[in-house]
Amino acid sequence: METIDSNQEKIAPGQVMAIAAKQLNEDNIPVEAMLASVAKETAMENADIVQVGNTVFLGHKGKGANKSKMVGRAFNVDTGRNFINNMVNYLGYLQNKKFTHYASQFKGDTYLPAMRVLEKRLAGKDSNVAVGRSKDGQYVVFINLGTEPLTVGK
């Protein structure tokens, strides 16, 4: 997998998403179709796009009773260590925006080690992470965000 260390070079969000989408394309979908789908998703009314390092988080805000919940995914081309820090800082961003829950799904094992490290990083804090598998074999991540600030300095 191609990685671009954000401590050395920060690339544009579109580049991050394009590179990461190609790398995670386990279904062999034509790249043009995949990128068109992602572009359409970013234009949705409830979409929230945030870049932290060389990771872009694409989330969708809940409505009504679910307004404090975010569902999303990460497009990452940063190093493993930076990806963990980027996730923690993104969770801090969500806390600042008054979100209490975040959920994500991913295929394959690529992000699983990072989720395990994130679980350990949040141990002892009032936020917690749970990782499981859905019936179709995808990994599902649920994060309950507490009030203790989550950030990592760079």
C-alpha positions in Angstrom: 0.0 0.0 0.0 1.2 3.5 -0.8 1.7 5.7 2.2 2.5 9.4 2.3 3.7 10.5 5.7 1.8 13.7 6.5 4.7 14.9 8.7 6.7 15.1 5.4 4.1 16.0 2.9 0.4 16.8 3.2 -1.6 16.1 0.1 -5.0 17.4 -1.0 -8.2 15.7 0.2 -9.1 14.6 -3.3 -5.8 12.9 -3.7 -6.1 11.1 -0.4 -9.5 9.8 -1.3 -8.5 8.8 -4.8 -5.4 6.9 -3.7 -7.1 5.2 -0.7 -10.2 4.3 -2.7 -8.0 2.5 -5.3 -6.1 0.7 -2.6 -9.2 -0.5 -0.8 -11.0 -1.6 -4.0 -11.5 -5.3 -3.1 -14.6 -5.6 -5.3 -12.7 -4.6 -8.5 -15.1 -1.8 -9.3 -13.9 0.5 -12.1 -12.0 3.3 -10.5 -14.0 6.0 -12.4 -17.3 4.6 -11.1 -16.0 4.3 -7.6 -14.6 7.9 -7.5 -17.9 9.2 -9.1 -19.8 7.5 -6.3 -17.6 9.0 -3.6 -17.9 12.4 -5.2 -21.7 12.1 -5.2 -21.6 11.0 -1.5 -19.5 14.0 -0.5 -22.1 16.3 -2.1 -25.0 14.9 0.1 -26.7 17.4 2.4 -25.6 15.7 5.6 -22.0 15.0 4.5 -19.2 16.1 6.7 -15.6 15.9 5.3 -12.6 16.5 7.4 -8.9 16.0 6.6 -6.5 15.2 9.5 -3.0 14.6 8.2 -3.3 12.4 5.1 -6.5 10.8 6.3 -9.9 12.1 5.1 -13.0 11.3 7.1 -16.3 11.3 5.3 -19.2 11.2 7.7 -22.9 11.6 7.6 -24.7 13.4 10.4 -27.8 11.9 11.9 -31.1 13.8 12.0 -33.7 14.4 14.7 -33.2 12.0 17.6 -29.9 10.9 16.0 -28.4 14.4 15.5 -25.6 13.6 17.9 -24.5 10.5 15.9 -22.2 10.2 12.9 -21.7 7.4 10.5 -18.7 7.5 8.3 -15.5 6.0 6.9 -11.9 6.9 6.6 -9.7 7.3 3.5 -6.2 6.9 4.6 -2.8 7.1 2.9 -0.9 8.2 6.0 1.6 6.1 8.0 0.1 3.7 10.6 1.2 5.7 13.5 -0.1 8.9 12.0 -3.4 7.2 11.1 -4.0 6.3 14.8 -3.2 9.9 15.8 -5.4 11.2 13.0 -8.3 9.1 14.3 -7.9 10.3 17.8 -7.8 13.9 16.6 -10.9 13.3 14.4 -12.8 11.9 17.5 -11.8 15.1 19.3 -13.2 17.1 16.4 -16.5 15.1 16.7 -16.6 15.8 20.5 -16.2 19.5 19.8 -19.1 19.3 17.4 -21.2 17.7 20.2 -21.3 14.2 18.6 -21.7 11.4 21.1 -21.5 8.3 18.8 -19.6 7.4 15.7 -19.9 4.2 13.6 -18.1 2.8 10.6 -17.8 -0.3 8.5 -14.9 -1.7 6.5 -14.1 -4.7 4.4 -10.9 -6.8 4.8 -8.3 -6.6 7.5 -6.5 -3.5 6.4 -7.8 -1.2 9.2 -8.3 -3.9 11.9 -4.8 -3.5 13.5 -5.4 0.3 13.7 -8.8 -0.3 15.4 -7.1 -2.6 18.0 -4.6 0.1 18.7 -7.3 2.7 19.0 -9.1 0.5 21.5 -6.0 0.4 23.6 -5.4 4.2 23.3 -8.9 4.9 24.6 -8.7 2.4 27.4 -9.0 4.2 30.7 -10.8 7.2 29.1 -14.5 7.8 29.1 -14.8 7.1 25.4 -14.8 3.5 24.2 -14.5 1.5 21.0 -16.1 -1.8 20.1 -15.2 -3.8 17.0 -17.3 -6.6 15.7 -18.3 -8.4 12.5 -21.5 -8.2 10.6 -23.2 -11.2 9.1 -21.7 -10.4 5.7 -18.2 -10.5 7.2 -17.5 -6.7 7.3 -16.0 -5.2 10.3 -18.2 -2.8 12.3 -16.8 -0.2 14.6 -18.9 1.6 17.3 -17.4 4.5 19.3 -19.1 6.1 22.2 -17.6 9.5 22.8 -17.2 10.7 26.3 -16.4 14.2 27.6 -12.7 13.7 28.3 -11.0 15.6 25.4 -9.4 13.4 22.8 -6.5 14.9 20.9 -2.9 14.1 20.0 -0.4 16.9 19.6 1.8 16.9 16.5 
